[in-house]
Each structure stands twice: as structure tokens, then as C-alpha cells.
Amino acid sequence: MARNIGSRYTAHQILGRGSAGTVWLGEGPEGPVAIKLLREDLASDQELVGRFVQERTALLGLDHPRVVGVRDLVVDGNDLALVMQLVRGTDLRTRLDRERRLAPEAAVAIVADVADGLAAAHAAGIVHRDVKPENILLDMEGPLGPAGSHPALLTDFGVAKLIDTPRRTKAQRPAGSGAPNPSGIIGTPDYIAPEIVEGLPPRAAVDIYALATVLYEVLAGFTPFGGGHPGAVLRRHVTETVVPLPGIPDELWQLIVQCLAKAPASRLRASEMAARLHDLLPTLKGMPPLDVDEPDAEPAAEPYEDALPPTPGEPRRRGAVPLVPGSAPADSNRDTHTSMRVPAPDELAGGAHGTARAPRAPGQRRPGSARNRSTAVRRRRITLGVAALAVVAAVGIGGWLAVSDDDGQVPPPDFQQSAPSDP
């Protein structure tokens, strides 16, 4: 059913839902638009409404062909809405759900488009803070690029910043979780930069880290630090190093490594990342998608704790994971801006240091996986059991010698002690 948004716009039908609000297909004075109607609890927050209005000039001024433009901001009663350019197509997450991974040429072309958009935003002093496949739209009506890729545009600029206010983060609860959000991190665990996990303010480098994570995911079919409980994902961002992807040119791999550097200052700028990706495109022509298997998801277990194998028949999760079990809405693959807690220093130090979840050749188990750790634990127990038997046997031999005759003769067989049999 149609509804009016302010005095100039009409929302006709829902295109999608996320944790921040609902996106509608709408109509305005200049034709079709997309209207992101934020949640009513956000619209009732006067502090946020004031922040919303303050951001209006910056958001309206961000005009770039690789950015979904904000046409207007509407504050009308309980309605708080961003009126945006309508992109006819799909998002990158939907394509990954269908194809899992893309050929390197197409993957790099899409990410290069997004880097171009980020370069314009950063030059205008705007940090996105939630770069991920759900926020990358593919324009199906635009001209085809390398490897038949559609033009990519980055959307939802400013939404994370609008929602992330000091007062809100003390009281905001993830949808349906019943738990407060004491820290105020806004983002999605798989794409969070290490400095955000450690509580530092977000700068432009957090977008580069997130975009490099997207590039890795589009190439491999999974994120470099994802899998398992969100707390484990956050810890890996801080403590683990990224695992190499076999089969891609070294120059592309070095770019990914640099953009995933733990130190923000070591990462490329958006303009540098875009330029290098565009330069790499001719070298990737004709390359097939990578053939790597996704690592096993690790359970939320303490170090050295017995790890249980995955439940038979349980589907493997890929991409973003919810923070609170059961808190995601029905269409959680469109969910954005998941609230999460900053781990304490001792929690961050508790994880294993080294290389993150290693991709495997199809059919191979990953070293250090839950099943392999269980096997290692069993082997250690067997080794300890054998050692214990050896000690008992030695004691038995000593007893056998102790009961020999004074003249050194061995007593009859019924006096000999034998080692216990294997349990």
C-alpha cells in the first residue's frame, strides 16, 4: 500500500529490509527513487534527528558515479528517511549467494569501482564505516565492464555514522537480543578493522580494510577472518594474519595483504587502491575462478578445550554472522549495522596467534580445524596412557626383582608380577 513520505515523495512497495530500516520503491518530483525509511525508534530520538540534519549538506554533496546518491533527507513526524538514487539491479551479496565466487577479472573490476567511490567520499571527509557486499549495488542497466561485470555503486553512506551516537550506544539493543550494547561498535564482524575492535575512532583506513576483505571474499568465496562466533571473528582481526590465496598474481596478493595490514597507516589510500586495481585488470583477463575450499568454521571454544565436530547436516555459514543468536530478522542477509561489544584486552590475547583459517584443497581437512584438534587431543591422551603403562610396567619389573631369592635365583613363575593389560 502506498504511503506519503513528507510532502514530496510517495513510497509504493518494499524493496528490502535491514536492521536500520526499510527500503521502498518510491516516486518523487523528478521520477522514481529509492527511499530508506529508518526505524521509528530512530526517528523519535531528537539527538539523532539533529545529527541527521547536520549531515544533510555533506551527504547531498557527495556526487560520484560509483556512489548511490542521496537526493534528499526527510524529517516528518515519525518519518526519518533518506531519498536516494534508484539503482535497477541487485547487490553483490545476492550475486555471491548465487555464484559463491567470481573470476578474478570481474572481482577486481567491481572492487575497483567501489574504491573509486570511496576515494571521492574520503576526499569529501566522509567515512562509510560499513563496506560489505550488501552495500554494493550492481547496476544491471549500466554498460558491461571487464569480464561482463556490471557497474558497482556503494550505498548507505552516512547511515552508520548517523546511528552511532554516544548516547544511543549506551542504551541501544540489537533487534530482538534483549542485551544492551555497551561499546557502540557499528558494523558487521567479518569486515571490522582491527583498530575498531580495539576501540579506536574510525578513519578512512577502516573502509580500505573492509573493501580488501570484500575483495578476498569475492575471489575466495569466504572472508579471511570469518567463521564461528562473532567474538572469535573479532579476535582474529586483531591477532591473526591473512592466509594466501593460491592461483592469483603476486601483485594482486600483495595489494590485498597491504590493505589488510593491522596498522591503519600501512594501508593504501582509496585512490591508490583503485589505481592499482585498474592497472591489474589486463593481467587477469581469462583467469577462471579460484578452486579453493572454504575453511571449517571454528566453534566458540577456549584454547586447548575439546572441540566438538559440527552437527551432521548443519549448513556451513559463509559471509557475515549475527552477533546474538536469534536476533537477526527474517531477511538477515540484508541486515546492516550489527551492534557488538569491544573485547577486553585479555580476551584479545586469549586467541591463538598466527595464520587465520587456512583455505583447503577440496576434500582436505584444514590443519588446526575443530575435527583435527579433537584428533590431536585424543592422540595426546593415548600417548599419556602409553606412558602411564610404561611406568606401571617398570614398577612391576622392580617388584619382580625385589622378590628374588637371596642367592640371586629367580623365584618360581607364580611369584612374578605382570604389567596390567590395556584398559
Secondary structure, DSSP 8 states (H G I E B T S, - for coil): --EEETTTEEEEEEEEE-SSEEEEEEEETTEEEEEEEE-HHHHT-HHHHHHHHHTHHHHHH---TTB--EEEEEEETTEEEEEE----EEEHHHHHHHHSS--HHHHHHHHHHHHHHHHHHHHTT------SGGGEEEETTS---GGG---EEE--TTHHHHH--HHHHHH---TTT----SS-EEE-GGG--HHHHTT----HHHHHHHHHHHHHHHHHSS-SS-SS-HHHHHHHHHHEE----TTS-HHHHHHHHHHT-SSGGGS--HHHHHHHHHHHGGGGTT------B------S--TTS------TT-----S---SSTT-S-TTGGG---EEE----HHHHHTS--EE-S--B-TT---TT-HHHHHHHHHHHHHHHHHHHHHHHHHHHHHHHHHTS-TTS----GGG--------
